Amino acid sequence: MGRNRLYASTADRQKAYRERLAARWSGTLAVQPLPAKPKRPPSRPARLNQLLKDVQALAAEYEDWLAALPEQLQESALADKLSETIEQLNEAADLLRDVDPPKGFGRD
């Protein structure tokens, strides 16, 4: 079982090759770049650090929101909920700071 022939003869194959070369040199044939190598995902400690930064940034955004509330809303249920959310996010950040993951591969 052979593979299917693309060209009827060697002459046709050679002619097609020369046409491809001519097209490449004239600029009409776009040479496609090789597909990009997939990037490795970040390490677990790097992801943990990014998670900590995200939680801290989110807590800062909620603090800015609480600080920007008008005076009449400073004692409202919204302000209480914002304060509670900020406290919980700060607690989560503290818990994330305390995480000490194993280094792996016997390097503990």
Secondary structure, DSSP 8 states (H G I E B T S, - for coil): -----SSSSHHHHHHHHHHHHHHHHHT-S--------------HHHHHHHHHHHHHHHHHHHHHHHHTS-GGGTTSHHHHHHHHHHHHHHHHHHHHHH------TT--
